[in-house]
Amino acid sequence: MGKTHRFGVILVLFLVLGDGCGAKPMYSWRLIHRFSDEARSSWVSRGESGGGNGTTSWPEKKSFGHMRMLLENDLKRQRLRLGAQNQVLVTSQGGRTVNYGNDMGWLHYTWIDIGMPNNSFLVALDTGSDMFWVPCDCIECAPLSLSYYNMLEKELGEYSPSHSSSSKRIPCSHELCELGPNCDTPKAHCPYTVNYLSDDTSSSGFLFEDLLHLASVGGNKQQSFVQASIIIGCGSKQTGQYLDGVAPDGVMGLGPGDISVPSLLAKSGLIPHSFSFCYDKSYSGRLYFGDQGPSSQKSTSLLPLEGNSLAYIVEVETYCVGSSCLNKTGNKAQVDTGSSFTYLPSESYEQVASEFHRQANATRITIQGFENCYKARALKVPNIPSMKLVFSMNQSLLIENPMFHIADDQGGLYCLGIQRIDGDIGLIGQNFLMGYRMVFDWEKLKLGWSNSNCQDIASDDEIHSKPPPSDASPNPLPTNEQQQNPHGHAVPPAVAGKAPPKPSAAYHRLPPYRYYIISLLLLVCTACMTRI
């Protein structure tokens, strides 16, 4: 560490040696806070500032600068403590994602395991929402039998909290119970209702805490398994498209809200608040929790959204079609993996569609809600214009082929995968994310992307994962105090918030008391020798 870290907090250490009945020697050391008057005098006497730029950089007591430096130091320490637990996690079944096309609404799905004993579910993945729910004690759910889904190899699951020994009811008093104020009593069971953009599409039921089964991957070749506590919606009633074959086995919301799986994993100290989602051009891919992407990736800032809503919002400065970049076509856009297509506000849409048609140089037809379609035999694939989304700092996302193909007995159609949307915020859907490893880094407020074929990135030299301690499973949910951490940094349970009433397996066992004190004393001696 640098010179500015030689001073700690003022503390008197007592060392007790031996177990006899006689008098026991006592030793004390005085440690000096780095911003105390004594520390400042020491720095000045040695011709140093302690801040790097002369004595003027020394913070005035109780000033904003003083408090800011203390805060930054706290965050650094929290990151250091978290570092031993940082890892990249996948679902216990490997994190592979699959798109079943029109049969299941063109969404991406992955198999997950929940509860004890574990039960498997094929959940849709959605960065546009936060709630994680599965069909549960069903009153009105989609069919789950294998006979309804020809493309699947095994039955879909139905969650039953009474059959999971690790499930716990979430009370209305819980920090993450959004409908808590409507409950009759704080101890009542917390209900939930999530309404989606599609007409009359919703899920409702009650919230439970249970275990999500994960596996660590990355630089450490030995894979280890993790059981992480998450909040799950017991979805007893679904409506709309969820009864028509879209996400019949539930939805995993990957948004930045506090109740989402990435947020809970981060606040429990397991991973940075980041994940990556990769799509290849055959409609399969990978999902990695804790992945912050390679250093070579391009990126742009994630922006705040007005009000209390949280979403992955970026600023598109301009859209380019082929080599032509269009003026005044920029807009804010939400990156939404739950959307099959990309949506632009009307003004941007009109300019982009018009320029695309000009360059396509073929007869345009409208079919079933798609306004920009062309007969395949009239539109040669090599002549299809590419598109590019340009962000700040000249960072760009290239879409080599923004069209999709509809087959028929006459050669089929090519249609532009862009639609118009009301309002001034667009949606960047999964059709514009193909061939990229997309990194949703809420900790750094960055959206990153890099070209990828979506093979197992665990072999990527730039991903360094460390398995959790052998006795560190399951990992508990963060306390209410941790849920309210205002800085969005991952804080392990042992660092922030209230300690559990009795030690759990998630906490490292300290060595016997006197050996612990002796070890600490040796560290102090080393620090003092450094000052001499």
C-alpha positions in Angstrom: 0.0 0.0 0.0 1.1 3.6 -0.5 2.2 6.0 2.3 -1.3 7.4 2.8 -2.4 4.0 4.2 0.1 3.7 7.0 -2.2 5.1 9.6 -5.3 3.4 10.9 -7.9 4.3 13.5 -6.9 5.2 17.1 -7.2 1.9 19.0 -5.8 0.4 22.2 -5.1 -3.3 21.9 -4.9 -5.5 25.0 -2.9 -8.8 24.8 -3.6 -11.5 27.5 -1.0 -14.3 27.6 -1.3 -17.6 29.4 -4.2 -19.3 31.1 -2.9 -19.2 34.8 -4.5 -17.4 37.7 -1.7 -14.9 38.2 -1.4 -11.4 37.0 -1.3 -11.2 33.2 0.8 -8.7 31.3 -0.9 -6.1 29.2 0.5 -4.4 26.2 -1.0 -1.5 24.3 -0.3 0.2 21.0 -1.7 3.5 19.9 -2.7 3.8 16.2 -3.2 7.1 14.5 -5.9 8.1 12.2 -4.6 9.2 8.8 -6.4 12.5 9.0 -5.7 13.3 12.7 -3.6 16.4 13.8 -0.8 14.1 14.9 -0.7 12.3 11.6 -0.6 15.7 9.8 2.3 16.9 12.0 4.2 13.7 11.2 3.7 14.1 7.5 4.7 17.8 7.6 7.8 17.1 9.7 8.9 14.6 7.0 8.2 17.0 4.2 5.2 15.0 2.9 1.6 16.0 2.6 -0.3 12.8 3.0 -2.5 13.8 0.2 0.0 14.0 -2.7 -0.3 17.7 -3.6 1.1 19.6 -0.6 -0.5 20.5 2.7 -3.4 22.2 1.0 -4.8 18.8 0.0 -5.2 17.9 3.7 -9.0 17.9 4.4 -10.4 20.3 6.9 -12.1 18.5 9.7 -15.9 17.9 9.3 -15.8 19.5 5.8 -17.5 17.9 2.8 -14.0 17.1 1.4 -13.2 15.3 4.7 -16.4 13.3 4.6 -16.0 12.5 0.9 -12.5 11.1 1.5 -13.7 9.0 4.4 -16.6 7.7 2.2 -14.2 6.8 -0.7 -11.9 5.0 1.8 -14.9 3.0 3.1 -15.9 2.0 -0.4 -12.3 0.9 -1.2 -12.2 -1.3 1.9 -15.6 -2.8 1.1 -14.3 -3.7 -2.4 -11.2 -5.2 -0.9 -13.3 -7.4 1.4 -15.6 -8.3 -1.4 -12.6 -9.2 -3.7 -12.2 -12.7 -2.1 -15.7 -13.6 -3.0 -15.9 -12.1 -6.5 -16.7 -14.7 -9.1 -18.5 -15.3 -12.3 -21.6 -17.4 -11.8 -23.8 -19.4 -14.2 -27.0 -21.3 -13.4 -26.3 -24.8 -12.1 -27.3 -26.3 -15.5 -24.6 -24.3 -17.4 -26.1 -20.9 -18.2 -26.8 -21.8 -21.8 -29.7 -19.9 -23.3 -32.0 -21.1 -26.1 -34.5 -19.3 -28.4 -37.4 -21.6 -29.5 -38.6 -19.1 -32.1 -42.3 -18.5 -32.6 -43.3 -21.5 -30.6 -42.4 -19.7 -27.4 -42.6 -16.0 -28.3 -39.0 -15.5 -29.7 -37.7 -15.0 -26.1 -34.5 -16.5 -24.8 -34.8 -19.1 -22.1 -32.5 -21.0 -19.7 -32.9 -23.9 -17.3 -32.5 -23.1 -13.6 -32.8 -25.0 -10.3 -34.7 -23.7 -7.3 -35.3 -25.0 -3.7 -34.3 -28.0 -1.6 -34.6 -30.5 -3.1 -34.0 -28.6 -6.4 -36.8 -28.3 -9.0 -36.0 -27.3 -12.6 -37.7 -24.5 -14.5 -37.3 -23.1 -18.1 -37.5 -19.4 -17.5 -37.6 -16.5 -20.0 -34.8 -13.9 -19.6 -35.9 -10.3 -19.5 -33.7 -7.2 -18.8 -36.8 -5.0 -19.1 -38.3 -6.2 -15.8 -37.1 -7.1 -12.2 -39.4 -9.7 -10.8 -38.4 -13.4 -10.9 -41.5 -15.6 -10.9 -42.4 -19.2 -11.7 -45.8 -21.0 -11.9 -46.7 -22.0 -8.4 -49.7 -23.6 -6.7 -51.5 -22.7 -9.9 -54.9 -21.3 -10.1 -54.5 -20.0 -13.7 -51.3 -21.0 -15.4 -50.1 -22.0 -18.9 -50.0 -25.8 -19.6 -46.8 -27.3 -18.3 -47.1 -30.8 -19.8 -44.4 -31.9 -22.3 -47.1 -32.8 -24.8 -47.8 -29.1 -25.4 -44.2 -28.3 -26.3 -42.8 -30.4 -29.1 -39.4 -28.7 -29.0 -38.7 -29.5 -25.3 -37.1 -32.6 -23.9 -38.5 -32.6 -20.4 -41.5 -31.4 -18.4 -41.8 -27.9 -17.2 -41.8 -27.3 -13.5 -44.4 -26.0 -11.0 -43.0 -24.5 -7.8 -44.6 -25.5 -4.5 -43.1 -23.7 -1.5 -44.5 -26.4 0.9 -42.3 -29.0 -0.9 -39.1 -26.9 -0.6 -37.4 -27.1 2.9 -35.5 -23.9 2.1 -38.5 -21.7 1.2 -39.5 -18.8 3.6 -42.5 -16.5 3.3 -41.7 -12.8 2.7 -43.8 -10.7 5.1 -45.4 -7.4 4.2 -42.9 -5.6 6.4 -40.0 -6.6 4.2 -38.1 -3.8 2.5 -38.7 -5.3 -0.9 -42.5 -5.9 -0.5 -43.8 -3.2 -2.9 -47.4 -3.9 -2.0 -46.7 -3.9 1.8 -48.6 -0.7 2.5 -51.8 -2.4 1.3 -51.5 -5.4 3.7 -53.7 -5.8 6.7 -50.8 -6.4 9.1 -46.9 -6.2 8.7 -46.7 -9.9 9.3 -49.1 -10.8 6.5 -47.7 -12.7 3.5 -46.4 -10.2 0.8 -48.4 -10.3 -2.4 -47.1 -9.2 -5.8 -48.5 -8.2 -9.2 -46.4 -7.5 -12.3 -48.0 -6.0 -15.4 -46.1 -6.2 -18.6 -46.1 -4.1 -21.8 -48.1 -6.6 -23.8 -51.9 -6.1 -23.5 -53.4 -7.7 -20.4 -50.3 -9.7 -19.6 -49.4 -10.1 -16.0 -48.3 -12.4 -13.2 -49.6 -12.3 -9.6 -49.2 -14.3 -6.4 -47.0 -14.2 -3.3 -43.3 -13.7 -2.5 -41.0 -16.3 -1.1 -37.3 -16.5 -0.3 -35.6 -19.6 -1.6 -32.3 -20.9 -3.0 -31.1 -20.5 -6.5 -28.5 -23.1 -7.5 -25.5 -21.6 -9.3 -22.0 -22.7 -10.3 -18.8 -20.6 -10.4 -16.7 -20.5 -13.6 -13.6 -18.7 -14.8 -9.9 -18.6 -14.2 -10.0 -21.2 -11.4 -10.4 -24.5 -13.2 -12.1 -26.3 -10.4 -15.9 -25.5 -10.6 -17.7 -25.0 -7.3 -21.4 -24.8 -6.6 -23.3 -22.0 -4.8 -26.7 -21.8 -3.3 -27.8 -18.2 -3.2 -30.9 -16.8 -1.5 -33.2 -14.9 -3.8 -36.8 -13.6 -3.8 -39.1 -15.5 -6.0 -42.7 -14.8 -7.0 -45.0 -17.8 -6.5 -47.1 -17.1 -9.6 -50.4 -18.7 -9.0 -52.2 -16.6 -11.6 -51.1 -15.5 -15.1 -52.9 -13.5 -17.8 -52.6 -12.6 -21.4 -49.7 -13.9 -23.4 -48.4 -16.0 -20.4 -51.4 -18.2 -21.0 -50.7 -18.5 -24.7 -47.3 -20.3 -24.7 -45.0 -17.3 -23.9 -42.9 -17.9 -20.8 -45.1 -20.8 -19.6 -42.5 -21.7 -16.9 -41.8 -18.2 -15.6 -39.7 -15.1 -16.1 -36.3 -14.1 -14.6 -36.2 -10.3 -14.5 -32.7 -9.2 -15.0 -33.4 -5.4 -14.5 -31.4 -3.2 -12.1 -34.2 -3.0 -9.5 -33.5 -4.2 -5.9 -35.6 -7.3 -6.2 -34.0 -8.7 -9.3 -31.6 -11.7 -9.2 -28.5 -9.8 -10.3 -29.2 -7.1 -7.6 -29.7 -9.7 -4.8 -26.6 -11.6 -5.8 -24.5 -8.4 -5.8 -25.9 -7.2 -2.4 -25.1 -10.5 -0.9 -21.5 -10.0 -1.8 -21.3 -12.9 -4.3 -20.6 -10.9 -7.5 -20.2 -7.3 -8.8 -23.5 -5.9 -9.8 -23.1 -6.9 -13.4 -24.0 -9.7 -15.8 -23.4 -10.5 -19.4 -25.9 -11.9 -22.0 -24.6 -13.3 -25.2 -26.6 -14.2 -28.3 -25.1 -16.0 -31.3 -26.7 -16.0 -34.7 -28.2 -19.4 -34.3 -30.4 -18.0 -31.5 -28.6 -19.6 -28.6 -26.3 -18.0 -26.1 -25.0 -17.7 -22.6 -25.8 -15.8 -19.3 -23.1 -15.0 -16.8 -23.7 -13.3 -13.5 -20.8 -11.1 -12.3 -19.2 -10.7 -15.7 -17.9 -7.2 -16.4 -16.6 -7.9 -19.8 -13.2 -7.8 -21.5 -11.0 -4.7 -21.3 -11.2 -4.4 -25.1 -15.0 -4.0 -25.1 -16.8 -0.9 -26.3 -19.1 0.8 -23.9 -21.5 3.7 -23.2 -23.0 5.1 -20.1 -26.3 3.9 -18.6 -28.5 6.8 -17.8 -31.0 7.6 -15.0 -34.7 7.5 -15.8 -37.1 10.1 -14.5 -39.1 9.0 -11.5 -38.4 5.9 -9.4 -38.2 3.6 -12.4 -34.9 1.7 -13.0 -34.0 0.4 -16.4 -31.0 0.0 -18.7 -31.2 3.2 -20.6 -28.6 4.5 -23.1 -28.4 7.6 -25.3 -28.2 6.9 -29.0 -26.7 10.0 -30.7 -27.5 9.0 -34.2 -28.5 6.1 -36.4 -26.5 5.2 -39.5 -27.8 3.1 -42.5 -25.0 1.8 -44.6 -22.5 4.7 -44.9 -25.2 7.4 -44.3 -25.5 8.7 -40.8 -28.8 10.6 -40.2 -29.0 13.9 -38.5 -31.3 14.4 -35.5 -32.2 10.8 -35.2 -30.9 10.3 -31.7 -33.0 9.3 -28.7 -32.8 7.5 -25.4 -33.4 3.8 -25.6 -34.0 1.0 -23.2 -31.9 -2.2 -23.8 -34.5 -4.9 -23.4 -33.7 -8.6 -24.1 -37.4 -9.4 -23.6 -38.2 -7.5 -26.8 -37.8 -9.5 -30.0 -37.5 -6.4 -32.2 -36.1 -2.9 -31.9 -38.5 0.1 -31.6 -37.8 3.8 -32.5 -39.7 6.9 -31.7 -41.7 8.1 -34.7 -39.4 10.8 -36.0 -36.3 8.5 -35.8 -38.2 5.6 -37.2 -39.4 7.6 -40.3 -35.9 8.7 -41.2 -34.3 5.3 -40.7 -37.0 3.4 -42.6 -36.9 5.9 -45.4 -33.1 5.8 -45.8 -33.2 2.0 -45.6 -35.8 1.8 -48.4 -33.7 4.2 -50.5 -30.7 2.0 -50.2 -32.5 -1.3 -50.6 -33.8 -0.2 -54.0 -36.6 -2.7 -54.2 -40.4 -2.7 -54.0 -41.6 -2.3 -50.4 -44.6 -4.2 -49.2 -46.5 -4.3 -45.8 -47.5 -7.5 -44.3 -49.0 -8.4 -40.9 -47.9 -5.2 -39.1 -44.4 -5.0 -40.7 -44.2 -1.9 -42.9 -40.8 -2.5 -44.5 -40.7 -5.9 -46.2 -39.3 -7.0 -49.5 -39.5 -10.1 -51.6 -36.4 -12.1 -51.1 -35.9 -12.7 -54.8 -35.9 -8.9 -55.4 -33.6 -8.0 -52.5 -30.2 -9.6 -52.8 -28.6 -10.4 -49.4 -25.3 -8.8 -50.2 -27.1 -5.5 -50.9 -28.9 -5.3 -47.6 -27.7 -2.2 -45.9 -26.1 -2.6 -42.4 -27.1 -0.3 -39.5 -25.0 1.3 -36.8 -26.0 2.9 -33.5 -23.6 5.7 -32.6 -23.2 6.6 -28.9 -21.1 9.2 -27.2 -17.3 9.2 -27.6 -17.9 7.7 -31.1 -18.6 4.3 -29.7 -20.8 2.3 -32.1 -22.8 -0.9 -32.3 -22.8 -2.4 -35.7 -25.8 -4.4 -36.9 -24.7 -6.2 -40.0 -28.1 -7.4 -41.1 -31.1 -5.6 -39.5 -33.6 -7.7 -41.4 -35.2 -11.0 -40.6 -36.3 -13.7 -43.1 -39.8 -15.2 -43.4 -39.9 -18.3 -45.5 -42.6 -19.3 -47.9 -42.9 -21.4 -51.1 -42.1 -18.3 -53.3 -38.6 -17.6 -51.8 -39.8 -15.7 -48.7 -39.6 -12.1 -47.5 -37.1 -10.0 -45.8 -38.5 -7.5 -43.3 -36.8 -4.7 -41.4 -36.8 -5.6 -37.7 -37.7 -2.1 -36.6 -41.0 -0.8 -35.4 -42.3 2.6 -34.3 -43.1 3.3 -30.6 -45.1 6.0 -28.9 -43.2 8.4 -26.8 -39.5 9.5 -27.0 -37.8 6.4 -25.5 -37.0 3.6 -27.9 -36.3 -0.1 -27.2 -33.2 -1.9 -28.4 -34.4 -5.5 -28.7 -32.6 -8.8 -29.0 -32.5 -8.7 -32.9 -29.9 -5.9 -32.6 -27.8 -7.7 -30.0 -27.0 -10.9 -32.0 -23.3 -11.8 -32.2 -22.4 -9.7 -29.2 -21.5 -10.3 -25.6 -23.6 -7.6 -23.9 -22.5 -6.5 -20.4 -25.0 -4.8 -18.2 -22.8 -3.3 -15.5 -24.9 -1.4 -13.0 -22.0 -1.0 -10.6 -20.1 1.1 -13.1 -23.2 2.3 -14.9 -21.9 1.0 -18.2 -23.4 -1.0 -21.1 -20.5 -2.9 -22.7 -20.4 -5.0 -25.9 -17.8 -7.0 -27.8 -18.0 -9.4 -30.7 -18.6 -13.0 -29.5 -19.6 -16.4 -30.8 -21.0 -17.1 -27.3 -18.8 -20.1 -26.6 -18.1 -20.7 -22.9 -16.4 -17.5 -21.8 -15.2 -19.2 -18.7 -12.0 -19.9 -20.7 -11.5 -16.1 -21.3 -8.3 -15.1 -19.7 -9.9 -11.8 -18.7 -12.4 -13.5 -16.5 -11.0 -14.4 -13.1 -13.4 -16.1 -10.8 -12.8 -17.4 -7.3 -14.9 -20.1 -5.8 -16.7 -19.3 -2.5 -15.4 -20.8 0.7 -16.1 -24.5 1.0 -18.5 -23.8 3.8 -20.1 -20.7 2.3 -23.4 -22.1 1.1 -26.1 -21.1 1.2 -25.6 -17.4 1.0 -28.3 -15.3 2.8 -30.3 -12.4 1.5 -28.9 -9.0 2.5 -30.6 -7.4 5.5 -32.8 -4.3 5.1 -29.8 -2.1 5.9 -27.8 -3.6 3.1 -30.8 -3.3 0.7 -30.6 0.5 1.3 -26.9 0.8 0.5 -27.1 4.1 -1.4 -24.0 3.6 -3.5 -25.0 0.5 -5.3 -21.7 -1.3 -4.5 -21.8 -4.9 -3.5 -21.3 -5.4 0.2 -20.8 -8.8 1.7 -23.1 -9.6 4.7 -20.1 -9.7 7.1 -19.2 -6.1 6.3 -22.4 -4.0 6.3 -25.7 -4.2 8.1 -26.6 -6.2 11.2 -24.7 -9.3 11.9 -26.8 -12.5 12.2 -27.8 -13.4 15.8 -25.6 -16.5 15.6 -22.8 -17.5 13.2 -23.9 -19.1 10.0 -21.9 -21.3 7.6 -21.5 -18.2 5.3 -19.1 -16.7 7.8 -15.4 -17.6 8.2 -14.6 -19.0 11.6 -12.1 -16.9 13.5 -9.0 -18.5 15.0 -8.9 -18.8 18.8 -9.1 -15.4 20.5 -5.5 -15.0 21.8 -4.0 -16.2 18.5 -6.2 -13.7 16.7 -4.9 -10.9 18.9 -1.3 -12.0 18.5 -1.7 -11.9 14.7 -3.2 -8.5 14.8 -0.4 -7.3 17.1 2.2 -8.5 14.6 0.5 -6.5 11.9 0.6 -3.4 14.1 4.3 -3.9 14.7 4.9 -4.2 11.0 3.1 -1.0 10.4 5.1 0.8 13.1 8.4 -0.5 11.7 7.4 0.9 8.3 7.1 4.4 9.9 10.6 4.3 11.3 
